[in-house]
Structure formats: C-alpha cells, structure tokens
C-alpha cells in the first residue's frame, strides 16, 4: 500500500495536533511534518518532500494563497489542499494552484476521502460551499468579464458594436454626448 506523505500547515498548534492525531489513525497516511508559517513551510517542504499539504489560508505574515503560489513554483509535484474556515477564497486558492478546497467543519471521513482523492488525481471541493460561490467560479469567461460592467455600460457597448454613433447612443439612452 502506498503511504501518503502529508505536511500540515496551520498557525494554530491545536489544529495541527488534532489533524495529526486523526490522520495517523489511517494506515495509508503519514504526517511527515508541521509548519506554522511560510518560512517554516518552505523549509519543511524542501526537507521532507510531502506529497500533500493541508494548508490554512489565514496565517500571520504570508497567507496560504500566496504561500501556495510560491511553494508550487519551487515544488510543482506537491499537491495543496486548502483547509480553512473561510469559504470566499475558492477562486484565489485554485488560481494559486491548490487542487482542493475544504472547510474546517468537514467530517473526518470526508477529509480522509479528500486526501485520498487528491492522491489519486482528483480535486475535492467542500460540498458546504454555497451554490453561488461554485457557480461564480465555474461561470464561463464571458460572463465573468460582464460581471465587472453595469447594465448601462453593457447597453452602450452593444450599441457601439452595432455601429451606432456617439450622438445616436446619447439620444437613445437619454445621455449627454
């Protein structure tokens, strides 16, 4: 049986200890180290070569998202699973290179399953994330771009694309030129 080598990264010692105790009950998992901040994490990754890193987002100094970015530049073979209290950082975490995003209220069995899923090449997301968050993240590129424009701006763009002049746009939308 393949042993999954795990590094725990969280600024709260009690969280790391609880995770270590829980994960070491699994025959196929080994917690190879712990880290409380970015500097410690980078050192531990270099020394221990973990396969999977359970990473908190909110930490003093460098946050887990920027740390993930830097970490994966140096060690692209590592797989980072964000394990956090915050549900709003999903897009940034995935953009930084995290392969999983779980909330700390996850059940033990779900966490164990998620680690195994990542080890087997899948990307778990916590099911308690809101539909709006998941929909926003998975929306097609054109709808993401539109989200930054107001309805009025979109109307103006449509008219411009249709070849309407500035004067005609102003008249149709009751605007000054």
VMD Tcl script that builds the backbone (N, CA, C; Angstrom):
set m [mol new atoms 531]
animate dup $m
set s [atomselect $m all]
$s set {name element resname resid chain x y z} {
  {N N UNK 1 A 0.846 -1.171 0.000}
  {CA C UNK 1 A 0.000 0.000 0.000}
  {C C UNK 1 A 0.899 1.245 0.000}
  {N N UNK 2 A 0.563 2.205 -0.863}
  {CA C UNK 2 A 1.268 3.476 -0.960}
  {C C UNK 2 A 0.968 4.330 0.265}
  {N N UNK 3 A 1.993 4.862 0.927}
  {CA C UNK 3 A 1.775 5.766 2.047}
  {C C UNK 3 A 1.726 7.194 1.527}
  {N N UNK 4 A 0.706 7.924 1.918}
  {CA C UNK 4 A 0.533 9.310 1.500}
  {C C UNK 4 A 1.259 10.187 2.514}
  {N N UNK 5 A 2.275 10.915 2.041}
  {CA C UNK 5 A 3.086 11.782 2.903}
  {C C UNK 5 A 2.449 13.173 2.970}
  {N N UNK 6 A 2.108 13.598 4.198}
  {CA C UNK 6 A 1.326 14.818 4.397}
  {C C UNK 6 A 2.077 15.815 5.283}
  {N N UNK 7 A 2.031 17.089 4.884}
  {CA C UNK 7 A 2.542 18.189 5.698}
  {C C UNK 7 A 1.349 19.026 6.140}
  {N N UNK 8 A 1.285 19.358 7.431}
  {CA C UNK 8 A 0.204 20.165 7.981}
  {C C UNK 8 A 0.680 21.604 8.159}
  {N N UNK 9 A -0.047 22.561 7.567}
  {CA C UNK 9 A 0.328 23.973 7.671}
  {C C UNK 9 A -0.853 24.763 8.233}
  {N N UNK 10 A -0.702 25.195 9.479}
  {CA C UNK 10 A -1.727 25.983 10.161}
  {C C UNK 10 A -1.038 26.710 11.302}
  {N N UNK 11 A -1.399 27.948 11.534}
  {CA C UNK 11 A -0.751 28.706 12.597}
  {C C UNK 11 A -1.249 28.331 13.987}
  {N N UNK 12 A -2.260 27.504 14.084}
  {CA C UNK 12 A -2.777 27.056 15.381}
  {C C UNK 12 A -2.277 25.644 15.689}
  {N N UNK 13 A -1.468 25.548 16.733}
  {CA C UNK 13 A -0.884 24.269 17.112}
  {C C UNK 13 A -1.947 23.210 17.412}
  {N N UNK 14 A -3.017 23.609 18.080}
  {CA C UNK 14 A -4.056 22.651 18.438}
  {C C UNK 14 A -4.707 22.046 17.185}
  {N N UNK 15 A -4.852 22.837 16.122}
  {CA C UNK 15 A -5.411 22.324 14.865}
  {C C UNK 15 A -4.451 21.307 14.252}
  {N N UNK 16 A -3.161 21.652 14.211}
  {CA C UNK 16 A -2.170 20.717 13.652}
  {C C UNK 16 A -2.140 19.417 14.443}
  {N N UNK 17 A -2.159 19.503 15.759}
  {CA C UNK 17 A -2.120 18.295 16.599}
  {C C UNK 17 A -3.358 17.433 16.382}
  {N N UNK 18 A -4.519 18.078 16.296}
  {CA C UNK 18 A -5.760 17.326 16.063}
  {C C UNK 18 A -5.743 16.629 14.713}
  {N N UNK 19 A -5.293 17.351 13.684}
  {CA C UNK 19 A -5.195 16.744 12.349}
  {C C UNK 19 A -4.201 15.590 12.340}
  {N N UNK 20 A -3.048 15.797 12.971}
  {CA C UNK 20 A -2.027 14.736 13.033}
  {C C UNK 20 A -2.610 13.480 13.673}
  {N N UNK 21 A -3.247 13.650 14.814}
  {CA C UNK 21 A -3.831 12.502 15.519}
  {C C UNK 21 A -4.856 11.783 14.641}
  {N N UNK 22 A -5.705 12.543 13.980}
  {CA C UNK 22 A -6.747 11.969 13.133}
  {C C UNK 22 A -6.146 11.228 11.937}
  {N N UNK 23 A -5.185 11.850 11.268}
  {CA C UNK 23 A -4.630 11.268 10.044}
  {C C UNK 23 A -3.749 10.057 10.319}
  {N N UNK 24 A -3.058 10.066 11.437}
  {CA C UNK 24 A -2.165 8.942 11.733}
  {C C UNK 24 A -2.905 7.676 12.129}
  {N N UNK 25 A -4.229 7.765 12.285}
  {CA C UNK 25 A -5.040 6.569 12.508}
  {C C UNK 25 A -5.209 5.775 11.211}
  {N N UNK 26 A -4.913 6.417 10.081}
  {CA C UNK 26 A -5.070 5.786 8.770}
  {C C UNK 26 A -3.772 5.077 8.377}
  {N N UNK 27 A -3.859 3.811 8.005}
  {CA C UNK 27 A -2.680 3.013 7.675}
  {C C UNK 27 A -1.930 3.547 6.452}
  {N N UNK 28 A -2.656 4.221 5.555}
  {CA C UNK 28 A -2.020 4.688 4.320}
  {C C UNK 28 A -1.597 6.160 4.373}
  {N N UNK 29 A -1.608 6.768 5.584}
  {CA C UNK 29 A -1.253 8.188 5.702}
  {C C UNK 29 A -0.177 8.376 6.756}
  {N N UNK 30 A 0.778 9.263 6.432}
  {CA C UNK 30 A 1.847 9.601 7.359}
  {C C UNK 30 A 2.008 11.115 7.379}
  {N N UNK 31 A 1.872 11.704 8.559}
  {CA C UNK 31 A 2.140 13.129 8.702}
  {C C UNK 31 A 3.646 13.261 8.891}
  {N N UNK 32 A 4.302 13.805 7.873}
  {CA C UNK 32 A 5.760 13.897 7.892}
  {C C UNK 32 A 6.262 15.164 8.559}
  {N N UNK 33 A 5.374 16.150 8.743}
  {CA C UNK 33 A 5.794 17.378 9.397}
  {C C UNK 33 A 4.665 18.357 9.579}
  {N N UNK 34 A 4.998 19.438 10.309}
  {CA C UNK 34 A 4.051 20.508 10.576}
  {C C UNK 34 A 4.765 21.837 10.412}
  {N N UNK 35 A 3.998 22.861 10.058}
  {CA C UNK 35 A 4.543 24.204 9.950}
  {C C UNK 35 A 3.481 25.212 10.357}
  {N N UNK 36 A 3.937 26.333 10.944}
  {CA C UNK 36 A 3.013 27.356 11.420}
  {C C UNK 36 A 3.059 28.628 10.588}
  {N N UNK 37 A 4.052 28.738 9.688}
  {CA C UNK 37 A 4.160 29.952 8.874}
  {C C UNK 37 A 4.865 29.631 7.555}
  {N N UNK 38 A 5.011 30.646 6.720}
  {CA C UNK 38 A 5.553 30.457 5.372}
  {C C UNK 38 A 6.995 29.963 5.392}
  {N N UNK 39 A 7.829 30.611 6.184}
  {CA C UNK 39 A 9.250 30.237 6.222}
  {C C UNK 39 A 9.427 28.773 6.636}
  {N N UNK 40 A 8.725 28.407 7.688}
  {CA C UNK 40 A 8.780 27.034 8.183}
  {C C UNK 40 A 8.260 26.052 7.127}
  {N N UNK 41 A 7.199 26.429 6.441}
  {CA C UNK 41 A 6.613 25.574 5.409}
  {C C UNK 41 A 7.597 25.324 4.277}
  {N N UNK 42 A 8.205 26.386 3.766}
  {CA C UNK 42 A 9.154 26.244 2.656}
  {C C UNK 42 A 10.319 25.347 3.048}
  {N N UNK 43 A 10.806 25.489 4.279}
  {CA C UNK 43 A 11.895 24.639 4.773}
  {C C UNK 43 A 11.445 23.188 4.880}
  {N N UNK 44 A 10.262 22.971 5.473}
  {CA C UNK 44 A 9.744 21.615 5.656}
  {C C UNK 44 A 9.517 20.903 4.324}
  {N N UNK 45 A 8.994 21.635 3.351}
  {CA C UNK 45 A 8.737 21.030 2.041}
  {C C UNK 45 A 10.051 20.586 1.402}
  {N N UNK 46 A 11.051 21.416 1.502}
  {CA C UNK 46 A 12.356 21.080 0.921}
  {C C UNK 46 A 12.989 19.873 1.615}
  {N N UNK 47 A 12.885 19.809 2.936}
  {CA C UNK 47 A 13.494 18.722 3.701}
  {C C UNK 47 A 12.717 17.408 3.625}
  {N N UNK 48 A 11.382 17.505 3.615}
  {CA C UNK 48 A 10.546 16.314 3.806}
  {C C UNK 48 A 9.872 15.782 2.545}
  {N N UNK 49 A 9.805 16.576 1.494}
  {CA C UNK 49 A 9.158 16.178 0.236}
  {C C UNK 49 A 7.773 15.555 0.435}
  {N N UNK 50 A 6.855 16.286 1.045}
  {CA C UNK 50 A 5.497 15.731 1.206}
  {C C UNK 50 A 4.798 15.667 -0.146}
  {N N UNK 51 A 3.850 14.752 -0.244}
  {CA C UNK 51 A 3.038 14.666 -1.461}
  {C C UNK 51 A 1.860 15.631 -1.382}
  {N N UNK 52 A 1.282 15.736 -0.189}
  {CA C UNK 52 A 0.095 16.550 0.013}
  {C C UNK 52 A 0.333 17.507 1.183}
  {N N UNK 53 A -0.121 18.747 0.993}
  {CA C UNK 53 A -0.020 19.750 2.042}
  {C C UNK 53 A -1.428 20.217 2.374}
  {N N UNK 54 A -1.813 20.081 3.641}
  {CA C UNK 54 A -3.071 20.648 4.111}
  {C C UNK 54 A -2.740 22.052 4.597}
  {N N UNK 55 A -3.280 23.067 3.917}
  {CA C UNK 55 A -2.868 24.456 4.118}
  {C C UNK 55 A -4.023 25.335 4.583}
  {N N UNK 56 A -3.785 26.063 5.667}
  {CA C UNK 56 A -4.732 27.076 6.113}
  {C C UNK 56 A -4.542 28.322 5.249}
  {N N UNK 57 A -5.555 29.165 5.161}
  {CA C UNK 57 A -5.430 30.392 4.375}
  {C C UNK 57 A -4.970 31.552 5.241}
  {N N UNK 58 A -5.635 31.784 6.353}
  {CA C UNK 58 A -5.317 32.929 7.202}
  {C C UNK 58 A -4.202 32.557 8.179}
  {N N UNK 59 A -3.037 33.146 7.935}
  {CA C UNK 59 A -1.891 32.946 8.818}
  {C C UNK 59 A -1.145 34.274 8.921}
  {N N UNK 60 A -0.404 34.483 10.006}
  {CA C UNK 60 A 0.352 35.727 10.111}
  {C C UNK 60 A 1.445 35.788 9.038}
  {N N UNK 61 A 1.775 36.993 8.620}
  {CA C UNK 61 A 2.771 37.139 7.564}
  {C C UNK 61 A 2.143 36.829 6.226}
  {N N UNK 62 A 2.673 35.856 5.542}
  {CA C UNK 62 A 2.167 35.458 4.224}
  {C C UNK 62 A 0.966 34.533 4.370}
  {N N UNK 63 A -0.103 34.823 3.634}
  {CA C UNK 63 A -1.279 33.954 3.714}
  {C C UNK 63 A -1.062 32.666 2.915}
  {N N UNK 64 A -1.963 31.718 3.118}
  {CA C UNK 64 A -1.841 30.409 2.485}
  {C C UNK 64 A -1.952 30.442 0.974}
  {N N UNK 65 A -2.642 31.432 0.426}
  {CA C UNK 65 A -2.786 31.516 -1.031}
  {C C UNK 65 A -1.459 31.911 -1.673}
  {N N UNK 66 A -0.827 32.956 -1.161}
  {CA C UNK 66 A 0.472 33.372 -1.703}
  {C C UNK 66 A 1.527 32.303 -1.426}
  {N N UNK 67 A 1.471 31.685 -0.270}
  {CA C UNK 67 A 2.403 30.605 0.057}
  {C C UNK 67 A 2.250 29.446 -0.922}
  {N N UNK 68 A 1.029 29.110 -1.265}
  {CA C UNK 68 A 0.783 28.045 -2.246}
  {C C UNK 68 A 1.441 28.393 -3.576}
  {N N UNK 69 A 1.257 29.623 -4.021}
  {CA C UNK 69 A 1.868 30.084 -5.277}
  {C C UNK 69 A 3.383 29.887 -5.253}
  {N N UNK 70 A 4.014 30.374 -4.199}
  {CA C UNK 70 A 5.471 30.292 -4.089}
  {C C UNK 70 A 5.941 28.846 -3.957}
  {N N UNK 71 A 5.210 28.093 -3.174}
  {CA C UNK 71 A 5.556 26.699 -2.946}
  {C C UNK 71 A 5.550 25.891 -4.244}
  {N N UNK 72 A 4.507 26.090 -5.031}
  {CA C UNK 72 A 4.361 25.298 -6.253}
  {C C UNK 72 A 5.338 25.723 -7.349}
  {N N UNK 73 A 5.863 26.935 -7.258}
  {CA C UNK 73 A 6.932 27.334 -8.182}
  {C C UNK 73 A 8.187 26.519 -7.908}
  {N N UNK 74 A 8.454 26.247 -6.623}
  {CA C UNK 74 A 9.658 25.513 -6.222}
  {C C UNK 74 A 9.458 23.999 -6.247}
  {N N UNK 75 A 8.258 23.557 -5.887}
  {CA C UNK 75 A 7.957 22.123 -5.784}
  {C C UNK 75 A 6.638 21.803 -6.492}
  {N N UNK 76 A 6.620 21.822 -7.815}
  {CA C UNK 76 A 5.357 21.615 -8.531}
  {C C UNK 76 A 4.706 20.246 -8.307}
  {N N UNK 77 A 5.450 19.294 -7.789}
  {CA C UNK 77 A 4.872 17.965 -7.567}
  {C C UNK 77 A 4.001 17.907 -6.306}
  {N N UNK 78 A 4.139 18.897 -5.407}
  {CA C UNK 78 A 3.291 18.935 -4.210}
  {C C UNK 78 A 1.846 19.228 -4.608}
  {N N UNK 79 A 0.935 18.676 -3.845}
  {CA C UNK 79 A -0.483 18.950 -4.059}
  {C C UNK 79 A -1.011 19.631 -2.806}
  {N N UNK 80 A -1.563 20.825 -2.991}
  {CA C UNK 80 A -2.057 21.604 -1.856}
  {C C UNK 80 A -3.571 21.509 -1.775}
  {N N UNK 81 A -4.043 21.169 -0.578}
  {CA C UNK 81 A -5.468 21.194 -0.273}
  {C C UNK 81 A -5.658 22.313 0.754}
  {N N UNK 82 A -6.455 23.305 0.400}
  {CA C UNK 82 A -6.764 24.357 1.357}
  {C C UNK 82 A -7.764 23.804 2.368}
  {N N UNK 83 A -7.463 24.004 3.633}
  {CA C UNK 83 A -8.345 23.585 4.722}
  {C C UNK 83 A -8.538 24.824 5.586}
  {N N UNK 84 A -9.703 25.432 5.486}
  {CA C UNK 84 A -9.896 26.761 6.037}
  {C C UNK 84 A -11.272 26.967 6.638}
  {N N UNK 85 A -11.416 28.039 7.383}
  {CA C UNK 85 A -12.721 28.447 7.908}
  {C C UNK 85 A -13.487 29.290 6.910}
  {N N UNK 86 A -12.793 29.820 5.904}
  {CA C UNK 86 A -13.346 30.840 5.016}
  {C C UNK 86 A -13.757 30.245 3.677}
  {N N UNK 87 A -15.008 30.493 3.300}
  {CA C UNK 87 A -15.488 29.930 2.048}
  {C C UNK 87 A -15.309 30.875 0.859}
  {N N UNK 88 A -14.893 32.121 1.093}
  {CA C UNK 88 A -14.867 33.091 -0.001}
  {C C UNK 88 A -13.585 33.117 -0.834}
  {N N UNK 89 A -12.604 32.292 -0.513}
  {CA C UNK 89 A -11.328 32.365 -1.221}
  {C C UNK 89 A -11.116 31.253 -2.250}
  {N N UNK 90 A -12.162 30.539 -2.581}
  {CA C UNK 90 A -12.048 29.427 -3.530}
  {C C UNK 90 A -11.379 29.828 -4.851}
  {N N UNK 91 A -11.845 30.862 -5.552}
  {CA C UNK 91 A -11.212 31.184 -6.841}
  {C C UNK 91 A -9.728 31.524 -6.709}
  {N N UNK 92 A -9.377 32.302 -5.680}
  {CA C UNK 92 A -7.974 32.666 -5.492}
  {C C UNK 92 A -7.118 31.447 -5.165}
  {N N UNK 93 A -7.648 30.542 -4.364}
  {CA C UNK 93 A -6.898 29.342 -3.987}
  {C C UNK 93 A -6.636 28.451 -5.195}
  {N N UNK 94 A -7.654 28.232 -6.005}
  {CA C UNK 94 A -7.492 27.396 -7.194}
  {C C UNK 94 A -6.550 28.079 -8.185}
  {N N UNK 95 A -6.695 29.392 -8.330}
  {CA C UNK 95 A -5.810 30.157 -9.202}
  {C C UNK 95 A -4.356 30.051 -8.750}
  {N N UNK 96 A -4.129 29.982 -7.441}
  {CA C UNK 96 A -2.771 29.860 -6.901}
  {C C UNK 96 A -2.195 28.465 -7.110}
  {N N UNK 97 A -3.063 27.488 -7.415}
  {CA C UNK 97 A -2.576 26.135 -7.674}
  {C C UNK 97 A -3.080 25.068 -6.729}
  {N N UNK 98 A -3.927 25.433 -5.766}
  {CA C UNK 98 A -4.482 24.424 -4.861}
  {C C UNK 98 A -5.345 23.451 -5.664}
  {N N UNK 99 A -5.280 22.174 -5.307}
  {CA C UNK 99 A -6.075 21.171 -6.013}
  {C C UNK 99 A -7.337 20.783 -5.253}
  {N N UNK 100 A -7.474 21.288 -4.028}
  {CA C UNK 100 A -8.660 21.017 -3.244}
  {C C UNK 100 A -8.971 22.190 -2.343}
  {N N UNK 101 A -10.234 22.300 -1.949}
  {CA C UNK 101 A -10.668 23.400 -1.082}
  {C C UNK 101 A -11.717 22.856 -0.131}
  {N N UNK 102 A -11.354 22.788 1.145}
  {CA C UNK 102 A -12.241 22.200 2.147}
  {C C UNK 102 A -12.419 23.159 3.310}
  {N N UNK 103 A -13.600 23.164 3.882}
  {CA C UNK 103 A -13.856 23.969 5.063}
  {C C UNK 103 A -13.579 23.136 6.311}
  {N N UNK 104 A -13.129 23.793 7.365}
  {CA C UNK 104 A -12.726 23.079 8.577}
  {C C UNK 104 A -13.864 22.401 9.307}
  {N N UNK 105 A -15.099 22.654 8.897}
  {CA C UNK 105 A -16.210 21.943 9.532}
  {C C UNK 105 A -16.473 20.586 8.870}
  {N N UNK 106 A -15.576 20.183 8.000}
  {CA C UNK 106 A -15.703 18.913 7.275}
  {C C UNK 106 A -15.655 17.731 8.261}
  {N N UNK 107 A -16.355 16.687 7.934}
  {CA C UNK 107 A -16.326 15.474 8.757}
  {C C UNK 107 A -15.017 14.724 8.508}
  {N N UNK 108 A -14.602 13.978 9.502}
  {CA C UNK 108 A -13.349 13.217 9.430}
  {C C UNK 108 A -13.294 12.332 8.184}
  {N N UNK 109 A -14.365 11.588 7.933}
  {CA C UNK 109 A -14.383 10.666 6.796}
  {C C UNK 109 A -14.247 11.418 5.464}
  {N N UNK 110 A -14.852 12.608 5.409}
  {CA C UNK 110 A -14.765 13.408 4.182}
  {C C UNK 110 A -13.340 13.917 3.966}
  {N N UNK 111 A -12.678 14.324 5.041}
  {CA C UNK 111 A -11.297 14.791 4.931}
  {C C UNK 111 A -10.377 13.658 4.465}
  {N N UNK 112 A -10.525 12.511 5.078}
  {CA C UNK 112 A -9.720 11.340 4.696}
  {C C UNK 112 A -9.971 11.000 3.223}
  {N N UNK 113 A -11.236 11.000 2.825}
  {CA C UNK 113 A -11.586 10.720 1.430}
  {C C UNK 113 A -11.017 11.758 0.480}
  {N N UNK 114 A -11.028 13.018 0.891}
  {CA C UNK 114 A -10.490 14.087 0.046}
  {C C UNK 114 A -8.989 13.929 -0.148}
  {N N UNK 115 A -8.281 13.576 0.904}
  {CA C UNK 115 A -6.827 13.375 0.796}
  {C C UNK 115 A -6.544 12.216 -0.157}
  {N N UNK 116 A -7.271 11.146 -0.014}
  {CA C UNK 116 A -7.087 10.005 -0.928}
  {C C UNK 116 A -7.449 10.385 -2.359}
  {N N UNK 117 A -8.488 11.182 -2.519}
  {CA C UNK 117 A -8.897 11.625 -3.861}
  {C C UNK 117 A -7.785 12.432 -4.514}
  {N N UNK 118 A -7.189 13.353 -3.775}
  {CA C UNK 118 A -6.086 14.159 -4.317}
  {C C UNK 118 A -4.903 13.260 -4.648}
  {N N UNK 119 A -4.621 12.337 -3.780}
  {CA C UNK 119 A -3.519 11.390 -4.029}
  {C C UNK 119 A -3.758 10.603 -5.327}
  {N N UNK 120 A -5.030 10.371 -5.642}
  {CA C UNK 120 A -5.388 9.633 -6.860}
  {C C UNK 120 A -5.708 10.536 -8.049}
  {N N UNK 121 A -5.378 11.832 -7.929}
  {CA C UNK 121 A -5.504 12.728 -9.063}
  {C C UNK 121 A -6.810 13.476 -9.205}
  {N N UNK 122 A -7.673 13.429 -8.196}
  {CA C UNK 122 A -8.932 14.177 -8.263}
  {C C UNK 122 A -8.828 15.450 -7.435}
  {N N UNK 123 A -9.778 16.365 -7.604}
  {CA C UNK 123 A -9.771 17.655 -6.904}
  {C C UNK 123 A -11.052 17.831 -6.104}
  {N N UNK 124 A -10.992 17.621 -4.808}
  {CA C UNK 124 A -12.207 17.741 -3.998}
  {C C UNK 124 A -12.535 19.183 -3.632}
  {N N UNK 125 A -13.817 19.481 -3.596}
  {CA C UNK 125 A -14.328 20.759 -3.088}
  {C C UNK 125 A -15.325 20.423 -2.000}
  {N N UNK 126 A -15.353 21.224 -0.960}
  {CA C UNK 126 A -16.273 21.009 0.131}
  {C C UNK 126 A -17.697 21.245 -0.336}
  {N N UNK 127 A -18.586 20.342 -0.056}
  {CA C UNK 127 A -19.962 20.458 -0.515}
  {C C UNK 127 A -20.751 21.537 0.212}
  {N N UNK 128 A -20.217 22.065 1.303}
  {CA C UNK 128 A -20.951 23.109 2.011}
  {C C UNK 128 A -20.684 24.499 1.444}
  {N N UNK 129 A -19.842 24.594 0.427}
  {CA C UNK 129 A -19.684 25.881 -0.247}
  {C C UNK 129 A -21.010 26.220 -0.907}
  {N N UNK 130 A -21.341 27.481 -0.939}
  {CA C UNK 130 A -22.641 27.854 -1.487}
  {C C UNK 130 A -22.683 27.652 -2.999}
  {N N UNK 131 A -23.859 27.435 -3.507}
  {CA C UNK 131 A -24.037 27.285 -4.956}
  {C C UNK 131 A -23.573 28.528 -5.692}
  {N N UNK 132 A -23.826 29.708 -5.106}
  {CA C UNK 132 A -23.406 30.953 -5.746}
  {C C UNK 132 A -21.889 31.003 -5.902}
  {N N UNK 133 A -21.165 30.579 -4.873}
  {CA C UNK 133 A -19.702 30.598 -4.946}
  {C C UNK 133 A -19.204 29.644 -6.030}
  {N N UNK 134 A -19.751 28.456 -6.056}
  {CA C UNK 134 A -19.321 27.491 -7.067}
  {C C UNK 134 A -19.722 27.946 -8.464}
  {N N UNK 135 A -20.919 28.505 -8.607}
  {CA C UNK 135 A -21.381 28.979 -9.910}
  {C C UNK 135 A -20.521 30.135 -10.398}
  {N N UNK 136 A -20.170 31.043 -9.502}
  {CA C UNK 136 A -19.321 32.183 -9.878}
  {C C UNK 136 A -17.962 31.695 -10.359}
  {N N UNK 137 A -17.433 30.707 -9.657}
  {CA C UNK 137 A -16.116 30.210 -10.009}
  {C C UNK 137 A -16.114 29.437 -11.326}
  {N N UNK 138 A -17.188 28.720 -11.589}
  {CA C UNK 138 A -17.240 27.890 -12.789}
  {C C UNK 138 A -17.929 28.567 -13.963}
  {N N UNK 139 A -18.335 29.813 -13.810}
  {CA C UNK 139 A -19.023 30.531 -14.890}
  {C C UNK 139 A -18.110 30.696 -16.101}
  {N N UNK 140 A -18.669 30.683 -17.302}
  {CA C UNK 140 A -17.854 30.894 -18.497}
  {C C UNK 140 A -17.133 32.238 -18.449}
  {N N UNK 141 A -16.024 32.321 -19.132}
  {CA C UNK 141 A -15.179 33.517 -19.099}
  {C C UNK 141 A -15.946 34.775 -19.479}
  {N N UNK 142 A -16.815 34.699 -20.512}
  {CA C UNK 142 A -17.505 35.922 -20.938}
  {C C UNK 142 A -18.445 36.456 -19.863}
  {N N UNK 143 A -19.059 35.575 -19.067}
  {CA C UNK 143 A -19.948 36.078 -18.026}
  {C C UNK 143 A -19.147 36.677 -16.876}
  {N N UNK 144 A -17.937 36.172 -16.634}
  {CA C UNK 144 A -17.094 36.758 -15.606}
  {C C UNK 144 A -16.684 38.167 -16.009}
  {N N UNK 145 A -16.391 38.355 -17.285}
  {CA C UNK 145 A -15.999 39.679 -17.739}
  {C C UNK 145 A -17.182 40.638 -17.628}
  {N N UNK 146 A -18.361 40.187 -17.949}
  {CA C UNK 146 A -19.543 41.039 -17.881}
  {C C UNK 146 A -19.861 41.451 -16.454}
  {N N UNK 147 A -19.489 40.641 -15.500}
  {CA C UNK 147 A -19.796 40.955 -14.111}
  {C C UNK 147 A -19.169 42.280 -13.677}
  {N N UNK 148 A -18.149 42.721 -14.354}
  {CA C UNK 148 A -17.479 43.961 -13.995}
  {C C UNK 148 A -18.124 45.180 -14.652}
  {N N UNK 149 A -19.077 44.977 -15.537}
  {CA C UNK 149 A -19.739 46.075 -16.227}
  {C C UNK 149 A -21.179 46.195 -15.746}
  {N N UNK 150 A -21.632 47.446 -15.634}
  {CA C UNK 150 A -23.023 47.656 -15.256}
  {C C UNK 150 A -23.921 47.382 -16.467}
  {N N UNK 151 A -25.212 47.282 -16.220}
  {CA C UNK 151 A -26.159 47.074 -17.322}
  {C C UNK 151 A -26.093 48.233 -18.319}
  {N N UNK 152 A -25.954 49.449 -17.816}
  {CA C UNK 152 A -25.860 50.634 -18.671}
  {C C UNK 152 A -24.615 50.547 -19.566}
  {N N UNK 153 A -23.477 50.141 -18.983}
  {CA C UNK 153 A -22.233 50.015 -19.756}
  {C C UNK 153 A -22.368 48.934 -20.831}
  {N N UNK 154 A -23.027 47.848 -20.473}
  {CA C UNK 154 A -23.254 46.778 -21.451}
  {C C UNK 154 A -24.136 47.267 -22.602}
  {N N UNK 155 A -25.174 48.053 -22.280}
  {CA C UNK 155 A -26.057 48.595 -23.324}
  {C C UNK 155 A -25.275 49.487 -24.276}
  {N N UNK 156 A -24.412 50.323 -23.728}
  {CA C UNK 156 A -23.584 51.207 -24.559}
  {C C UNK 156 A -22.653 50.387 -25.448}
  {N N UNK 157 A -22.037 49.377 -24.881}
  {CA C UNK 157 A -21.135 48.524 -25.674}
  {C C UNK 157 A -21.870 47.825 -26.814}
  {N N UNK 158 A -23.078 47.345 -26.522}
  {CA C UNK 158 A -23.858 46.685 -27.579}
  {C C UNK 158 A -24.157 47.662 -28.721}
  {N N UNK 159 A -24.500 48.878 -28.374}
  {CA C UNK 159 A -24.783 49.886 -29.406}
  {C C UNK 159 A -23.523 50.224 -30.207}
  {N N UNK 160 A -22.419 50.373 -29.532}
  {CA C UNK 160 A -21.146 50.642 -30.233}
  {C C UNK 160 A -20.837 49.501 -31.189}
  {N N UNK 161 A -20.994 48.259 -30.693}
  {CA C UNK 161 A -20.728 47.090 -31.537}
  {C C UNK 161 A -21.662 47.043 -32.741}
  {N N UNK 162 A -22.852 47.608 -32.575}
  {CA C UNK 162 A -23.818 47.641 -33.676}
  {C C UNK 162 A -23.584 48.799 -34.641}
  {N N UNK 163 A -22.526 49.572 -34.400}
  {CA C UNK 163 A -22.183 50.661 -35.310}
  {C C UNK 163 A -22.937 51.953 -35.069}
  {N N UNK 164 A -23.566 52.099 -33.934}
  {CA C UNK 164 A -24.321 53.306 -33.616}
  {C C UNK 164 A -23.335 54.405 -33.209}
  {N N UNK 165 A -23.567 55.633 -33.641}
  {CA C UNK 165 A -22.674 56.747 -33.319}
  {C C UNK 165 A -22.884 57.211 -31.880}
  {N N UNK 166 A -21.919 57.971 -31.387}
  {CA C UNK 166 A -21.990 58.517 -30.038}
  {C C UNK 166 A -23.235 59.385 -29.859}
  {N N UNK 167 A -23.518 60.203 -30.855}
  {CA C UNK 167 A -24.682 61.089 -30.805}
  {C C UNK 167 A -25.980 60.267 -30.717}
  {N N UNK 168 A -26.066 59.195 -31.529}
  {CA C UNK 168 A -27.262 58.345 -31.519}
  {C C UNK 168 A -27.401 57.590 -30.190}
  {N N UNK 169 A -26.267 57.145 -29.647}
  {CA C UNK 169 A -26.297 56.452 -28.344}
  {C C UNK 169 A -26.832 57.395 -27.277}
  {N N UNK 170 A -26.301 58.626 -27.286}
  {CA C UNK 170 A -26.745 59.626 -26.289}
  {C C UNK 170 A -28.238 59.865 -26.418}
  {N N UNK 171 A -28.725 59.952 -27.630}
  {CA C UNK 171 A -30.142 60.214 -27.848}
  {C C UNK 171 A -30.995 59.017 -27.398}
  {N N UNK 172 A -30.584 57.796 -27.778}
  {CA C UNK 172 A -31.358 56.599 -27.431}
  {C C UNK 172 A -31.401 56.328 -25.928}
  {N N UNK 173 A -30.295 56.621 -25.238}
  {CA C UNK 173 A -30.213 56.303 -23.813}
  {C C UNK 173 A -30.441 57.528 -22.918}
  {N N UNK 174 A -30.828 58.622 -23.544}
  {CA C UNK 174 A -31.093 59.868 -22.809}
  {C C UNK 174 A -29.884 60.320 -22.008}
  {N N UNK 175 A -28.733 60.362 -22.692}
  {CA C UNK 175 A -27.475 60.805 -22.095}
  {C C UNK 175 A -26.925 61.994 -22.844}
  {N N UNK 176 A -26.025 62.713 -22.216}
  {CA C UNK 176 A -25.328 63.763 -22.973}
  {C C UNK 176 A -24.182 63.107 -23.726}
  {N N UNK 177 A -23.747 63.767 -24.798}
  {CA C UNK 177 A -22.644 63.181 -25.559}
  {C C UNK 177 A -21.389 63.169 -24.718}
}
mol reanalyze $m
mol bondsrecalc $m
mol representation Tube
mol addrep $m
